[in-house]
Amino acid sequence: MGNEENWQGEYSMIGNLPRNFTEKMEKILGEEYDKFMSSYDAPRVYGLRINRLKLDVKQWREISPMSEGTRQIPWAEDGLYYAEGERPGKHPHYHAGLYYIQEPSAMAPVELLDVQRGHRVLDLCAAPGGKSTQIAGKLQGSGVLVTNDNARERTKALAKNIELAGVRNAVVLNEEPEAIAAVFTEWFDRILVDAPCSGEGMFRKDESMIGEWEKHSIQRCTIMQHDILEHAAAMLAPGGRMVYSTCTFSPEENEQQIARFLLEHPDFTIIAVPHIDGWEAGRADLAGDVGALGEERLLSIKGTVRLWPHRLEGEGHYVAVLGRSGIREEASGAAIAAAARPLANGAAKAANAKRDALSAGVKHREKKLDAREERRAAKRQTRNDWLNVGTERNKPKRTVAQGREGEAAQIQEASPVELWYQFAEQFAVNALSWPGVPVAFGSRVYLQPAELPALDGLRVVRAGWYVGEAARGRFEPSHPLAMGLTQEEAVRSVNWSASDEQTLRFLKGETLFVGEADMKVQAGAGTKGYVLICADGFPIGWGKYAGGMIKNELPAGWRWM
């Protein structure tokens, strides 16, 4: 074993590494072991990924004060290294969702997933959401993204990061893989399994992972991973692609897990990962005793990839790309193209009908459309207390008694979906051409991807793009709605530079005082009402304008603290 006294300095974390871990690494790495150990005392590297839903790297460089100190990450087209002293999480551009702070190696799995516009994609172990937002950037608002985590607390960060990025076509679940597989059998074109693991690759980034490694056995992780892969395989459509990734060096969780999967799933093969400097081919010699697999399939494990911290600027990862044989009939050719269009034909017809009704002032119900929406909502309202929509969420549409001179009249209130239509007509541009079907869960309204199957029986955290809530006979837009818009889609907006005092005051939750001349108002609209607040042209939240004052509508949990 290498001598730990070779590493000098004021502090060395090498002495904190478990001996059984270092002994195992020496056997795996051989002559590279000393370089590997040296990496633990090398400076950490830091990365961020530009959000393609908002802008590209070139556009970001033109507006960001951080751009001069950044460098391209070789394996991620939107990924950049930034200097340790920078604080990108404190800049208004972070609050505008322009980038996600992400460890550089963690960007590799989604790059290898080969997501195309119009795809149906599942991120099965998604929290805190970095890889889901990366997938969303590649979908560009088309197709469907189902993002899930089985830990309820972790879905809070997952949902918030999806909303911060302005993702419009995602559904967030809090489920076990088995439950999702029952609804989405052979449904997805792409699946990412960023599996829970022993975390050996993250020791340098987060020393607390060492304690977690010692508490949770590798064997326990391999059992979970096998179960997750089994259910993921059942959800992948023929001809689809699945990426399995971990942030550990353990062969039991990497090559051995993939070898076992290939043995049990003859309809899956490894898609070889292209060579990139610093990436090491998977180690077939570490795959264990899988004689029944056959030499050809065993050697194909060399097509997987290991990312080592002593070979590149990043932490440790393992990635395997798996393809399923066959062709999914309904997803080939024209169907994928149709999914990439803003609206499927049925949803387009629905939108046209709704537009006609709105032009008449929404004076009557669209019986067929609303009946469908009510049936879907009614089914969902029988679920357990999984959707945080308050105590009113399961109450049916109610009536209020209004009296005049002692005579009471029963008047039916507008549904949340109807109130959304009215709001969209008044405050947004071309809202009825946006992808998604409006669905109500209690008082909350979501735009749900049109081709999504019914989610009955699943624990749903976000049923789609959360656009707002009906309250006291009117519609209140959500912060996620603001984050998913462009400035051009708002009837009223105001824009300041990211460094302007007005921007900083808004992010702190303060009231703003502005003149009408500062506002951008679409032709024919007044100045009073909801206004989209922007920094450098990108939304950061809602305000409400009246008489020279903008009341701050930024939720407390989104403010700059």
N, C-alpha and C positions, 0 to 999 in steps of 0.2 A: 504493500500500500504506500502511496505517496506520503511524504512527511509533512504534516500540517504545520510544522515550524517554518516551512519554506515561505509561507505567506505572512508578510510583515505589515504593520500599519497600526494606527491608533485603535482601530477596531476591526476585528475579523469575525464574520459570522460562521466561518468554516467550523469552528469548534462547537457550534450549536447544532450541527447536522448530526442526525442519528448515525451511529456507527454501522448498523446493519444496512442503512441506505448507502453510505459511502463505500462499503465493501461490495455491495451489489453493483454500484456504478463502475467500480474499478474492473470488475469482471466483464461488464458489458463494453466498456470503452477501451480497455487495454492501454495502448500507448498514448491515447488522447486524454487519459484520465487527469493528468496534471493540468492541462489546459482547461479542462472542464471545471476543476476545482478552483482555478484562478478566477474563473468568471464570477464566482460568488463575491469576490472583493472588487470586481470591476464596477464602474459607475452604472447605475440603471439607465435605461433609455426610456423616453417618453413619446407617446404617439397620440395623434388625433386624426380623425377621418372626416373629410368634408361630406356634408349631407347633399347628395345629388338631387334630392327633391327640391332643394332651394337654389343651389348654384353649383358650379364646377370649381376645380382647383384654381384655374386661371382667374376666374371672377373673384374668388376669395382673396387671392394674393393682391388683387388691385385695391381692396378695401381694408385689409387687415393690417394693423400695426405689427403683428407677430410674423408676417410673411418672410421677412429677411432672415430670420433665424431658423427657418424650417428647411428640411431636406426630404426628398421623396423616399418612401418606403418601397423597396424594389418589387415586392409581390402584391402591392395594393395600389391600384391606380388612383384612388382618392385618399390614400394614407400619407401622412407626413410626420417625420420626427420633429419635435420641438425641444428647445433648450430647457434644462431643469429649472431655471429661475423664473420661467414664464408661468402665468396663472390663467390659463385659458378659461377655466370655470368661473372666473370673476368678471369676464368681459361681457358686455351686452350682446355680442354676437352669439355667445353660448345660450343666452336666454331667448335668442331668436331662432335657435335650433340649427344654426349654420354648420355645426360640427359636433362630433361625439368624441369624447376623450377615451381612447382605447389602447390597450397594450398592443404593440406592433404585430407580434406573432399571432395574436387572436384574430387578426384580419384575414388570415390565410384561408380558413375553412370556407367562408362564403365566396371568396374569389374562385375556389375550386368547385363550387356547387354549380356554376354555369347557369345562373338564373337568367331567363329571357323574359321579355315583356309578354304578358298574357298568361304566364305560368301560374299554377296553383302551388303554393309553397307552404310547407309546415316547418316551423322552428319548434322542436318538441321540448327542449330543455332550455328555455329562452332567457330567463332572468339573468342579469338586469336589463337586457334588451339591446345591447350593442350590435350583435349579429343580426337581430331582427330589423333594426333600422338600416343596416347595410343591405339586407335583402330588399327592403322597401325601396331603397334608392335605385336598385337595379330593375325593379318592376315598374317604376315611374308611374305609379297610380293605376296600373292595369292589373288584371288577374286578381288573385286572392292571396293574402298572407294570413295564415292561422298561426298565432304565436302563443305558446303555452308554458306554464311552469306548475309543478304539482305542489309547491309550497305557497300557501296563501299570502304570507307576509311579503314574499319576494315578488308577487305579481303587482304589488303597489308600485315598485320601482319600474317594473316592466311596462305597465300601462302608462306611467308618467313619461318614460323615455319615448314610447311610441307617439304620445301626444305632442311632446316637445319637438319631435322631428317633423311634425305635420303630416303623419301618415294617414291617408284617407281610406285605404282598402284593407285594413287589418281587423281581425277579431282576436281578442285576448281571452284565453281560457285558463282555468285553474283546475286541471284534471290529471288523472293518471292515464298513461298511454293506452291502457286497455279500453277505457271508456271512450276515448277519442276514436280508436280503431273501429269500434262498433258503429260509429256514424260515418266515418270517412274511409271505408274499405276501398282500396285501390283507387283513391281519388286524387292523390297529389302527383304532380310532375317532378317536384323536387322536395326532398326532406333533409333537414339538418338535424343530426343528433350530436350536439355538443355535450357529451355525456358527463354526468357527475363522476368524479374520479378522485384519486388519492392526492392530486395537486402537487406532485413533486416538481413540476416545471415552474411553479410559482413561489418557491422558497425564497428566491432572491427578492422578488417584488414584495412579498408579504411574509415576514418571518412567523407570523401566527399560524401559517399553514403547516409549519413543522409540528406544532402541537396537535393540529387536526390530523395529520398523517399518523401520528403515534396513537391517537385514539381510535381511528377508523381503519380497519384492516383492508388491505388490497383485496382479499377474498370477498369481503362484503361488497366492495365496489364492483368486482367482476360479476357478481350475481345480479346486481341492479342493472348493469350495462347490458347483460345478455337479455334480460327481460325487456328492457327498452327497445333493443334492436329487433326482437321478435315482433313486437307490436308495430314498430315503425315499418318493417318489411311488409306487413299486411296492408299498410296504408299507401304504399308506393304503387303507382300505376305501372303496367307493363311498358317498357321503354323509358321509364323514369330513372332518375339519378338520386342517390342518397350519399351524403357525406357524414362519416363518423369521425369525431375528433375528441381528443382529450388534451389536458394540460399536464400530463404526467409522462415519466420515462419508463414506467413499469411495463415490461413485455406482456405480463398477464392481462393488462388492460388494453394493450395495443395489438401487437402482431398475433398473440395467442387468441385474443377475442375475435379478431377478423378471421383467423384460420378456422375457428369453430363455427363462425357464421357461414363461411363458404361451404363447410362440410354439411351443414344442416339446410342450406339453401342453394341447391344446384342451379337455380334460375338466376342467380346473381354472380357477377364477375367483377374483378377489380379493373377500374379504368386507371391506367398508369398516369401518375402525376408528372407533368413536364419538369425538366430539370431547371432549377434556379440556384445560383451561387449561394452556398451556405446551407442548402437543404441536403439531407442525407437520405438515400433510398431506404425504405423499410428493410428490416432484417429478417429474412426468411429463416435464418439459423436460430432466431429467438421465438419461433412460432410454436415450439413444443412438439409433443408426440401426436402428429395428425397424419399417420401413414395412410389412412383411408382416403385422404384428400386427393392424393395423386400428385406426382412431381410437378406437372405443369401449373396446376392451381396453387400449389405451395410456393413455387418460385414467383408467381404473380404478385406475392406479397411485397416483392421488391418495388412494385409500382406504388406502394404507399410511401409516406414521407415522414421523416423525423426532423424537427427543428430544434437544434441544440444552441444554448446560450453562448457557448465558446466558439461557435462557427458563424454566428450572425448577430445583428443588433436586435435582440428580442429575447423573450423568455422561451421556455421549453413547451413544445407542442408535438402532437402526432395527428396525422390526417390520413384517412383512407377514403377513396372515392369508389363507390359501388354502383354498378349499373344493373338494372333488371331487364331481362330479355323480353322480347315481344313488342307489340304496338297496341296502344290503347285506342280502340276504334273511335270513340267519341272525342278523343283529344287530339287527333291527328289533323294536320293541315288546316282546314277551314275552321275547325272548332277553336284552335288556339288563336287564329286570327280574329275570330269573333270575340273571344275573351279579351283580346287586346283593345277592342273598340271601346269608346267611353261607356256605351250602354248596350246590353244585349237587346235583341229586337223587342222582347216582351216588356222590358223596362223602358225602352224608348217609347213604345205605344202608351205605356202608363204615364210617362212624363208629358207626352203631348196632350193626353186627356186632362192632366192636372193643370197644364198651362192654359188650356181653354177655359177651365173652371175658374182659374185665378183671374183671367181677363174679365170675367163677369163679376169679379169681386168676391169670389168664393161664396156665392149666395145659396148654393145647395150642395148636398153631399154627393160625392162620386160613389154611388152605392156599391158597385162591383169592386172597385179598388179598395174602398174602406172596409168592406166586408172581409176581403182577404187579409188586410192588415189587422183587423180586429180578431180574426180567427187565430192568426199567428201570435198576436200579443196575448190572447187569452190562454193559449197553450203554455206560453212562457210564464205567465203569472201564477201557475200552479206549482212552480218550482220552489225549492227550499230557499232560505234567506241567504242567497249568494250574491245578489246584485245590490249594491249600496245605493238605493234610490229613496231611502227614507220610509217612514211609516205609511205613506200614502200609496206605495207602489202597487199594491194588489187590489186597490179599490177600483170597481168598474166606473165607467163614465157616469157622473152624477147629475142630478137636476137641482136647481135652486129655485126657491119660491120667491117671486117678486110681486109685491102688492102695490096697487095704486088705488087710493081712496077705499081701502078695505077689501079690494078684490085681488086675490092671489092668482098668479099665472105661473105655470110650470114651464120653464125655458131650459132647453138642453144646452149645456155648454159645448163649445167647440172642442174637438179632440186634440191631444197634443200634436198629432201629425198635421191636422188642419191649421193649427196655430203656427207650426213650422212653415207651412206653405205661405201663409200670410207674411210672416217675418222675412222669408227668403225673397219674396217679391219686392218688399220694401227696402231691404238692407243689403242685398247681395246681387251681383250681376250674373245673369244666366245660370242661376242656381239650379233650375230644373234640368239643365243639361249635364249636371255633375253625375258621375257614376254613383250607383247605389240606390237601394230602395228604402224609403223611410219606414222605420218600424218603431213602435212605442213600447217601452217597458215601464209601466206605471206612467209617471209624468215625464220621463226622459225619452228623448228621440235620438235615434242613431240612423246613419246612412249605412246600410248593410250591403256588402257585395251581392249583386243580383243573382249569381249562380250558386250561392252558398246553400247547402242543404239545411233542413231544419235542425236547430241545435237543442231540441227538446231533451231534457234529462242531463245535459252537461252543465257544469258550473261555469257560467260565463261572467267574466269580469268587465269586458267591453264588447258589446254586440255589434260593433262596427265603429264608424267615425262618430263620436259623440258630439252632436251639434248643439244641444241645449235642452232646456227643460220648460215645461208649461207650468206657470205659477200665477194664480189669481187672474185667470182669463187672458194672460198674455204670454208671449214666448221670450225667455231669457237665454241669449246665446252663451255657449260655453267657451272657456279658454281654449280647449282643443279645436273648436271651430276656427277661432282666430289664428291659431298656429298653422292650420292646414290651408289657409287662404293665401292668395297673393294680394298685394296692395290694389291691383287692378280689379279684383273681384269684389271689392267693398264699395258700396255707394258713397260712403264718407270715410275719409282717411286723413291722417296727418303724419308727416315724416320729418324726423330730425336725424342728424348724424349720430352715430353711436357715442360720440364724445360730448354731445350737447347736454347741458344741464337739465333740459326738459326730459331727455331720455332717462337719465339717472334718477330723476325725481319720480318718474312714472314707475320704474322698476322697484323703487322703495315704497310704492303704494300711496304716494302723495297726490293731492288734487293739483290739476294744472290750469293755468290761466292763459288763454290763447285768443287771438282775434279770428274772425271768420276768414280773413285773407290767408291765414296759415293753413287752412283746410283745403283738401282736394275733394270736390263734390261732383258726382256724376250729373250730367245734364238733367234738369227737371226735378232734382231732389233738393230738399231743404237742408239746412245745417243742423237742425235740432235732432237729437237721437243718438243711437250707437255710432261710434266712430272707431275705426281700426287704427291703433297706434303702431307706428313703424319706426325702426331704426335702420338707417342706410337702405331703406326701401323694403325691409323685411319685418313682418308682423311680430309684435311682442305682447299684444293683448288688446282688450277692449277698453274704451272709455265711453262716457255718456255726456254729450255736449248740450249745453243750454246757457244762453246769456253770457258768453265769453268764458265759461268755465267748463272743464272736462272732469267729471267725477270719475275717479279711478275704479275700474272694475276688475283689476288684477287680483285673483284669489290669494289669500295670505300665504299659502304653501308654495306659491310660484314667485314670491317677491325676493328681491336682492337683499339678503341679510348681511 
